[in-house]
């Protein structure tokens, strides 16, 4: 794992610093290994590690013992003792907690009608793997928050990254304890991460062992191959067929639901605008894993294969290369991190007929919109901005900015007003 001295500050640190003094309890949720504990421990005076047997037994026997330490009190992996959620809520209701509570969890427990939602007492922050600008010592020149506000007019900056650099970043991942490794060690760590999900985390989530782990792995491979598409779950299920055996629909739904609760699947929902006349939009989700490196690891693709245009599954044809899909997933991850910092939501737009599509729609609290297309290209031509122009014609002033994210060298504004921004230059 990354040492304390190697801690790299992230957008979520600013969010926590702003909220921790104002809110009595904050839950950090995200996939295992994303950095929740390291981030929370930097602010905690008392840490209770509930993934360790002794603290967990004490918490199960007497909730008040683990809640009474000097605050802020960190309850790490709180979902191991689900009753702690209500115990924290009651402590907040009583009005005399020892200090702010921080709860970190790598799984969202299944709905329990006996457990209070925590609304108004426990606020939730999602922690995702690191965005590109959080990983590297780069100076972003284009702010997503500024774009949501409608500016700036002047856009510039030069990116040092080439296509091979983006490919390397896709494979390195945004997990701190994985990306710090290189070569075979990183590949072993990624493969182990996937295997642990299948062999242990998934079983913990379901409360019973996975009867056919090979079937679960094949389905995860098929889902990974569908990255950045709206491929139906039925087609993904068919692609997971092996020796004429296809997983049952109920099995597939159980896979999907459990992996979402483990934060391993992180799909982007379809956009449903409420204040304009756009009609006939699909609500199908666009498929993404928590990190594109997981998709690459599941399918065993290498940098050479990706740069040669290989990857994916023949059973799931796509427009463009698999590297293009993984680059879009890296952009999506980064945009989601920045959008959360700006209190904005991220969706995608696709008409039911499929004739119009915009990769990402970022919508702020007041309804302001930034539309983003992703292109695995160093250059942008008129064909790349057709859908952005179409959307701008329909949204008018609601659309604060239309952006094409590329692998190119420079950020600039086209003559038609559409921004061209290398991913390396995009920041919060």
N, C-alpha and C positions, 0 to 999 in steps of 0.2 A: 504494500500500500504506500501511497504517497506520504512522506513524512510531514510533520507539522510545519517545518521550515519551508516546505515546498508548496504550501497552500496557495492556490491561485484564486484571487477574489473574483466573484461572479455577480451577475445582475441580482441574483436572489439575495446576496449579502446586503445590498442597498435596500431591498424590500423589507428584509427582516429588521434592519436597523431602524427603519422608519416606523414599523408596526409594533415592534416588541414592547416599547414603552407605553403604547396606547391600547393594546389588546391583552386581555388576561391569559389567553391560551391560544397557541398557534400549532397546527398540525402540519408537518412537512411530509408530503407524500411523493413517492417516486420509486423507480426500480432499485433493486438491491445494487449497491456499489456505486450509486450515482453521486455520493458525497454528502448525504443528509446528516450523518452522525458528525463528520468532521466540521461541517458548517454550524450545526447546532452546538457542539461542544465549545466552540470559540466564544459562545455567549452564556453557557450554563455554569452555574455555581455548584450544582448537584447533578450528577449523572447516574441514572438507574438503567443498567444494561439488561433488558428483559430477555435477550437471547442467551443469557447465562442462567444455569439452573438455580443457583442460590437466590439471586434477587427475584427471579420469577416466582419461586416458592413463597418468599416473603410477601410479594405483592398479592399472590392468590390468597394467602392467609389473612393479611391485614393491609387493606389499601392505604389506610392513613399513614402507615409507616413509610411508604415510599413517596408520599405526597408532602411530607412534613419537613423535607430538607430545606436548606437555604436556597432561595430563588435567584435566578431562574432555575427551575427544576426540569431536567431533560429526562423524558421517559422514552428510551430508545427501543424500537421494535415493540411499541405498545400493543400491537394487535395480538401478541403472544398471550396477553391477559386482557381480553376484550372488555371486561368489566371496568377497567381503568378509565375508559372513555366517560362512562357515566359518573365515576368517582371524581374525575376532574371537573365535569360539568357541575356537580353538586358543590365542590369546593369553590367554584366561581360564583355560583348562586348564593353561597353563604357569605360572600363578600369579604372574606379574610384569607385569601390564599397566601402562601409564603412568598410569592413573587410570581412573575409570568411562568406559565407552563409551556414547554416545548415538547411536542409528541412527534416522533419520527416513525414511519412505517413503510415497509416494502410490499405491503399487500393491503388492499381495501377489503375488509371483511364483507362477506355476503350480507345482504339486507337482513336485519334482525328487528322484527316488530317490537321487541322488548327494549331495544336500545334507543335512547333519545338521539335525534339527529345532531345535537350539539349546536344548532343554529342559535346565534346570538351569544354563545358562550365560547365555542371553539371555532376558530377560523382556519381555513385550509389554504395552504400554498403548495402548488405543484412544483417539484424540482425535477428537471429533465437533465440529461447529459449536457455537457458544455456546448454552447454555441461556438461557431468557428472563431469569432473575435475574442472569446473568453479563453480559448486554447492557446492562441498565438500572441506574440508581442507585436501586434499590429495596431495602427491608429485608424479606426474607422472614420470616414469623412462624411458618411451619409447616415443620419439618425432616423430610425423608424418613427420615433415620437415626433420629430420635427416634420416628417412627411405627413403624419396625421393632422398636424396643425396647419398644413397647407404650404409649407416652405421647406427649404429656402429656394429662391430663384436660381442662384448660382450653385452648381454641383460640379465637383471635381475630385481629384485624387488619383493616384497611380498605385496599382496593386503589384506586389512583387511575386504573386503566386501564378504558376502555370498549371496546365491541365494535370500534369503528373503530381503536382503538389496537392491539388484537390483530391485526386485519387488516393494518395497516401493518407490524407486526413480522413477520408471515408473509412479506410481500413484500420486506422489507429483508434478510432472511436472517441467519444467524449466522456468516457468513464475514467476518472482520475487514476485508479489503480491498474487500468489496462493500458492506457495510452502512454504511461511512463515506461513501458517495456518496449522492446523492439524485436524484430525478426521472429524466430521460432518461439521465444518466450511469450510474445504477445499472442501469437496464434494459439499456443497451448492454453493461455489464460482465457481467450475468447471461446475456444471450444469447450473448456471446462465450465464457463459461465452458462453456455447453452445446455450442456449436459446436466448441470445442477438444477436448472429450471425443470428439465424433463424428469429427472430422477428423484428430486427432493422437494423443490419449491412447489411444483404443481401438485404433488401428492399432499403436501401440507395444506394447500389451499382447498383441495377437494375433501380432505380429511380421510383419505384412503389412498393406497398405492395405485399408480397408473397401471392398468391391466396389460396394456399393449403400448409400451413406450415407443416402439418402432413406428406405430401408426401415428402417434402424436408428433414424432420427429418429422415424418413425411408431410403431415399437414402443416407444420410450421415452415418447412421448406417451400411448400406450395404457396403459403401466405407470403413468405419472403420474396418469392418470384413475382408476386402480384404487387410489389411495392410501387407506390405512386400511381396506381390504377384504381378504378372502381369495379374491377372484376367481381362478379357475383360470388357469394360464398359457395354456391352450387358448383361453379366452375373450378373454384379452388379445391373443393372436395373431390371433384373428378380427377384433378391433377395429382391428388394424393393417392390415387389408386395404385395398388401394387399386387402383381400376380392375380389380377381380376378381383381383388378384394378392395371394396370402397368403404371408408368409414361411414357409419350411419349418420343421418342428419342430426339426431339428438346428441351424438358424440361430438360432432363438429361444433354445435352450439355450446356444449359444455367446455370444449377447448377454448373457444373464443372468449366466453365470459370469464373463465378462470384467468386467462392470460391478460385480459383487460384489467382485472382486479390486481394482478401482479405488476401492472404498469409496463408489461412487455409489449403489448399491442397498444399503439397510440394513434388510432385512425383520426382523420380530419373529416368532420361532418360536412354535408352539403349546406350551402348558404340558403337561408330562407328570409329574404328581405321583407320588411313589413311596411315600409313607407314609400315604395315606388312601384311602378307598373310592370316590373319584370315578372314574367309568368313562365310556367312550364319548365321549372328547374327541378333537377333530380335531387333527392335527399340522400342518395346513396353515399356512403362514406368512402373516402379515398384511403387506401391501405398504407399504413406505415408501422414499422416496429419502433421501439423506443430510440434506437440508434441504427443508422444504416450499416454500421459495422456488424451488427447481429445478423442482418440479412445476408451480408457477404459471407460471414462465417458459416451460416446454415447451408449455403449453397457451395461453399468451398472455392469461391472465386479468388483469384490472385490479381495483383496489380497488372501483370502482363495480360492476363485474360480480359480484364476490364478495358484496358487501353486498346486491345485488338477487337473490341466490340462483342466479346463473348460473355456468356453468363445468362442466368435465368433458366427457365424450363421451356422446352419446345412445346409442352402441352398448354402453355399460357403465352400465346403470341402477344406482342406489344408493339406500339409505335415507338421507334427509336431504340437505342441500345440500353442494356441493363445499367451501364455506367450512368447514362442520362437519368434513369430512374433513381439511382442511389444519390446522384448529385441533387436532384429535386428533394429527396428525403433529407439530405443535409441542410439544404436551404430551409425546408419546412421546420426542422428542429430549431435552427437559429432564429427564424422569424417568430416562432412560438415563444422562445425565451424572451426576445425583445418585446413582443406584444404583451406578455404578462406584465413586464415592468411598466408598460404604458397603460395598463388596465384596459387592454383591448382583447378582442376575440379573433380567432383565426378559423376561417372556413374555406371551402373551395366552391367554384361555380361551374356547373355543367348543365346544359339544357337536356331535356329528356331525349331529344333526337340526337344529341351528341354533336351537333353542328357548331356549338359555341362552348368554349371552355376557358376558364381562367384559373390558373393553378392555385393561387392563394388570394383570399379576400380578408383583409385586416380591417375590422370595424371597431372604432373607439366608442367610448361611453355615450357620446352625444350623437352617434350615428355617422360620424365622419369615416370615410372609406379610403383605403389604399389597396389598389389592385396590383398583383404581382404575377408575372409570367417568368418561368424558369427555363433557361436555354443553356444546354451544354455546348456553348459556342463562345469564341472570342470576339465575334462580330455579330451585329444585329442588322437585319434588313427589314423592309416593309412587311414581308410575309410573317415575320415574328411578332408584329404588333397589331395584327388584324383584329384579334379578339379584344385587345385593350381599347382600341379605337371604337369598336362596337359598343363596349360597355360605357365608355366615356360619353358617347352620344346619348345614351339612355339615362345616365345618372346625373349629368350636368355637374352642378357645384357640389353635390354630395361626394363626388370622387375628388379627393384632395390631391392624389398623385397616382399615376400609372407608371409601373416600374418593370423593367426586364432585368432579372438577375443573371449574370453571365460568368464565364471563366476568363473574361477579357482583361486587358491591362489598365483601362481607364474608366472613370465615371464621368458622364457628361449628359447633357440634355439635348435630345434630338430637336430638329426644326419643328416637329409636330408637337413638342412639349413632353413627350414620353422620356422618362429617365432610363439610362443604361448604367447599371451599377454592378461591378464585380462583387461577388459574395464577400471577398476579403475586406471590402470597404464599407460593408453594411454593419451598423451597430445599433445599440438601443437608443 
